[in-house]
């Protein structure tokens, strides 16, 4: 039997297709990795072996997002990449048997709903750019993401943040305060948006969220991190992109920082 199932226009699951495939325009096709299982009652129901999850990755085309995808795949998870620019993904990712790519904008509820089917958790590497537009587009996008998550019963979100998102456990830190002041002055639209992202996520009382706040990102291969809050002596100014990716996947599996926003830095 092939690992393609199809539904008719009414959403009813049709008999499994056999190779060679003959695609029919009136059917909707769902690709299912051969070692996974799909509930016959509901096409979007994903039943995974214990410890293996189907995760939706946002921001997966960027440098840090691609590392996050690779880290999740290395941990044997199934990865759905939701992006407006699939062409930016390398073939090594798009050809992977456990990767599904869905094209869409961050505020496109219909496309997001398709990507969210059967997902256990959302992992986000989205962050503002240096030339960030006005109007907090990321925060508005997250509102849409959370709405679709709730509609599909998805409660877990791990989303990239920065020290600009203040935490009640932060203490005064000359280093982090200087970083935040520079961003707030020179990249104010980016600063406002990432702060708004933190507010949107924290305001959702049903969400099980974690916001790993990253300082200056580097391309170091050091995967070890220290976790804590501003003002703690151990916390440094940088963290490797690959270390962020490793932390997110570890947090996905261990839930050690649920509803917390630690700063992570290189050990």
FENHUFEN-V723709 format. One record per pair of residues at least 24 apart in sequence whose C-alpha atoms are under 10 Angstrom apart, sorted by sequence separation. I is the first residue (numbers start at 0). GAP is how many residues later the second one is. If there is no record, write none. Layout:
BEGIN
<<I GAP> <I GAP>>
END
This chain:
BEGIN
<<4 24> <5 24> <50 24> <51 24> <52 24> <53 24> <54 24> <55 24> <56 24> <57 24> <58 24> <60 24> <65 24> <68 24> <72 24> <81 24> <121 24> <213 24> <214 24> <215 24> <216 24> <217 24> <218 24> <222 24> <238 24> <239 24> <242 24> <3 25> <4 25> <5 25> <14 25> <50 25> <51 25> <52 25> <53 25> <54 25> <55 25> <56 25> <57 25> <58 25> <59 25> <60 25> <72 25> <213 25> <214 25> <215 25> <216 25> <217 25> <238 25> <239 25> <240 25> <3 26> <4 26> <12 26> <13 26> <50 26> <51 26> <52 26> <53 26> <54 26> <55 26> <56 26> <58 26> <59 26> <60 26> <61 26> <72 26> <163 26> <164 26> <212 26> <213 26> <216 26> <237 26> <238 26> <239 26> <2 27> <3 27> <4 27> <12 27> <60 27> <61 27> <65 27> <121 27> <163 27> <164 27> <213 27> <216 27> <235 27> <236 27> <237 27> <238 27> <239 27> <2 28> <3 28> <11 28> <12 28> <48 28> <59 28> <60 28> <120 28> <163 28> <164 28> <234 28> <235 28> <236 28> <237 28> <238 28> <1 29> <2 29> <3 29> <11 29> <12 29> <47 29> <59 29> <60 29> <81 29> <82 29> <115 29> <119 29> <161 29> <163 29> <164 29> <165 29> <234 29> <235 29> <236 29> <237 29> <1 30> <2 30> <3 30> <11 30> <12 30> <47 30> <68 30> <81 30> <106 30> <118 30> <163 30> <164 30> <213 30> <226 30> <234 30> <235 30> <1 31> <2 31> <10 31> <11 31> <105 31> <106 31> <116 31> <162 31> <163 31> <164 31> <166 31> <212 31> <233 31> <234 31> <235 31> <1 32> <2 32> <10 32> <60 32> <81 32> <82 32> <105 32> <108 32> <111 32> <112 32> <115 32> <116 32> <119 32> <120 32> <121 32> <126 32> <161 32> <162 32> <164 32> <165 32> <211 32> <228 32> <229 32> <234 32> <0 33> <2 33> <4 33> <81 33> <106 33> <107 33> <111 33> <114 33> <115 33> <118 33> <119 33> <120 33> <121 33> <122 33> <123 33> <124 33> <125 33> <126 33> <127 33> <160 33> <161 33> <164 33> <165 33> <227 33> <228 33> <229 33> <233 33> <2 34> <80 34> <81 34> <105 34> <106 34> <112 34> <113 34> <117 34> <118 34> <119 34> <120 34> <121 34> <122 34> <123 34> <124 34> <125 34> <126 34> <159 34> <160 34> <163 34> <164 34> <226 34> <227 34> <228 34> <2 35> <4 35> <79 35> <105 35> <106 35> <108 35> <111 35> <112 35> <115 35> <116 35> <117 35> <118 35> <119 35> <120 35> <121 35> <122 35> <123 35> <124 35> <125 35> <126 35> <179 35> <211 35> <226 35> <227 35> <228 35> <6 36> <79 36> <104 36> <105 36> <106 36> <107 36> <108 36> <111 36> <112 36> <115 36> <116 36> <117 36> <118 36> <119 36> <120 36> <121 36> <122 36> <123 36> <124 36> <160 36> <161 36> <178 36> <211 36> <225 36> <226 36> <227 36> <5 37> <79 37> <105 37> <106 37> <107 37> <110 37> <111 37> <115 37> <116 37> <118 37> <119 37> <120 37> <121 37> <122 37> <123 37> <159 37> <160 37> <178 37> <210 37> <225 37> <226 37> <227 37> <4 38> <105 38> <106 38> <108 38> <109 38> <112 38> <115 38> <158 38> <159 38> <209 38> <224 38> <225 38> <226 38> <79 39> <105 39> <108 39> <112 39> <158 39> <175 39> <211 39> <224 39> <225 39> <226 39> <78 40> <107 40> <223 40> <224 40> <225 40> <226 40> <59 41> <77 41> <209 41> <223 41> <224 41> <225 41> <35 42> <79 42> <80 42> <158 42> <209 42> <223 42> <224 42> <78 43> <157 43> <222 43> <223 43> <53 44> <54 44> <55 44> <56 44> <78 44> <156 44> <221 44> <222 44> <32 45> <53 45> <55 45> <209 45> <211 45> <221 45> <31 46> <55 46> <164 46> <208 46> <209 46> <210 46> <219 46> <58 47> <165 47> <207 47> <209 47> <210 47> <57 48> <164 48> <208 48> <209 48> <210 48> <211 48> <212 48> <213 48> <214 48> <216 48> <217 48> <160 49> <161 49> <162 49> <163 49> <207 49> <208 49> <209 49> <210 49> <211 49> <212 49> <213 49> <214 49> <215 49> <216 49> <155 50> <156 50> <157 50> <158 50> <159 50> <160 50> <161 50> <162 50> <163 50> <207 50> <208 50> <209 50> <210 50> <211 50> <212 50> <213 50> <214 50> <71 51> <154 51> <155 51> <156 51> <157 51> <158 51> <159 51> <160 51> <161 51> <162 51> <163 51> <206 51> <207 51> <208 51> <209 51> <210 51> <211 51> <212 51> <213 51> <214 51> <136 52> <137 52> <153 52> <154 52> <155 52> <156 52> <157 52> <158 52> <159 52> <160 52> <161 52> <162 52> <206 52> <207 52> <208 52> <209 52> <210 52> <211 52> <212 52> <213 52> <129 53> <135 53> <136 53> <138 53> <139 53> <153 53> <154 53> <155 53> <156 53> <157 53> <158 53> <159 53> <160 53> <161 53> <162 53> <176 53> <210 53> <211 53> <68 54> <133 54> <134 54> <135 54> <138 54> <141 54> <142 54> <145 54> <153 54> <154 54> <155 54> <156 54> <157 54> <158 54> <159 54> <160 54> <161 54> <175 54> <176 54> <204 54> <67 55> <130 55> <131 55> <132 55> <133 55> <134 55> <135 55> <137 55> <138 55> <141 55> <145 55> <174 55> <175 55> <55 56> <67 56> <68 56> <129 56> <130 56> <131 56> <132 56> <133 56> <135 56> <136 56> <137 56> <138 56> <139 56> <140 56> <141 56> <149 56> <172 56> <173 56> <174 56> <67 57> <129 57> <130 57> <131 57> <132 57> <134 57> <135 57> <136 57> <138 57> <139 57> <142 57> <149 57> <171 57> <172 57> <173 57> <201 57> <56 58> <64 58> <66 58> <128 58> <129 58> <130 58> <131 58> <133 58> <134 58> <135 58> <137 58> <138 58> <141 58> <142 58> <145 58> <148 58> <169 58> <170 58> <171 58> <172 58> <178 58> <200 58> <201 58> <55 59> <64 59> <65 59> <127 59> <129 59> <130 59> <131 59> <133 59> <135 59> <136 59> <137 59> <138 59> <141 59> <168 59> <169 59> <170 59> <171 59> <172 59> <175 59> <201 59> <54 60> <55 60> <63 60> <64 60> <128 60> <129 60> <131 60> <132 60> <135 60> <136 60> <138 60> <139 60> <168 60> <169 60> <170 60> <171 60> <172 60> <174 60> <175 60> <54 61> <55 61> <63 61> <64 61> <127 61> <128 61> <129 61> <131 61> <135 61> <138 61> <142 61> <145 61> <167 61> <168 61> <169 61> <170 61> <174 61> <175 61> <35 62> <53 62> <55 62> <62 62> <63 62> <127 62> <128 62> <138 62> <166 62> <168 62> <169 62> <172 62> <174 62> <33 63> <34 63> <53 63> <54 63> <55 63> <59 63> <61 63> <63 63> <126 63> <127 63> <165 63> <166 63> <197 63> <32 64> <33 64> <53 64> <54 64> <55 64> <56 64> <57 64> <58 64> <59 64> <60 64> <61 64> <127 64> <165 64> <31 65> <32 65> <52 65> <53 65> <54 65> <55 65> <56 65> <57 65> <58 65> <59 65> <60 65> <61 65> <127 65> <30 66> <31 66> <32 66> <52 66> <53 66> <54 66> <55 66> <56 66> <57 66> <58 66> <59 66> <126 66> <127 66> <162 66> <30 67> <31 67> <32 67> <52 67> <53 67> <54 67> <55 67> <56 67> <57 67> <58 67> <126 67> <162 67> <30 68> <31 68> <51 68> <52 68> <53 68> <54 68> <55 68> <56 68> <57 68> <58 68> <125 68> <30 69> <56 69> <57 69> <29 70> <43 70> <47 70> <126 70> <43 71> <45 71> <46 71> <43 72> <44 72> <45 72> <46 72> <47 72> <43 73> <44 73> <45 73> <46 73> <42 74> <43 74> <44 74> <45 74> <42 75> <43 75> <41 76> <37 80> <159 84> <159 85> <57 87> <120 87> <121 87> <122 87> <123 87> <120 88> <159 88> <158 89> <157 90> <157 91> <168 91> <169 91> <168 92> <169 92> <157 93> <166 93> <167 93> <168 93> <169 93> <157 94> <166 94> <156 95> <165 95> <166 95> <63 96> <155 96> <164 96> <166 96> <157 97> <162 98> <164 98> <155 99> <157 99> <161 99> <162 99> <157 100> <160 100> <161 100> <162 100> <54 101> <55 101> <56 101> <57 101> <58 101> <156 101> <157 101> <159 101> <160 101> <161 101> <162 101> <54 102> <56 102> <155 102> <156 102> <158 102> <160 102> <161 102> <155 103> <157 103> <43 108> <124 119> <124 120> <122 122> <124 123> <123 124> <122 125> <122 126> <122 129> <121 130> <120 131> <119 132> <63 153> <63 154> <63 155> <62 156> <70 171> <74 171> <69 172> <70 172> <76 172> <67 173> <71 173> <66 174> <67 174> <70 174> <71 174> <74 174> <65 175> <66 175> <67 175> <69 175> <70 175> <73 175> <74 175> <63 176> <64 176> <65 176> <66 176> <67 176> <68 176> <69 176> <70 176> <71 176> <72 176> <63 177> <64 177> <66 177> <67 177> <70 177> <71 177> <62 178> <63 178> <66 178> <67 178> <70 178> <71 178> <74 178> <62 179> <63 179> <64 179> <65 179> <66 179> <67 179> <70 179> <63 180> <64 180> <67 180> <68 180> <71 180> <63 181> <67 181> <54 197> <52 199> <52 200> <51 201> <50 202>>
END
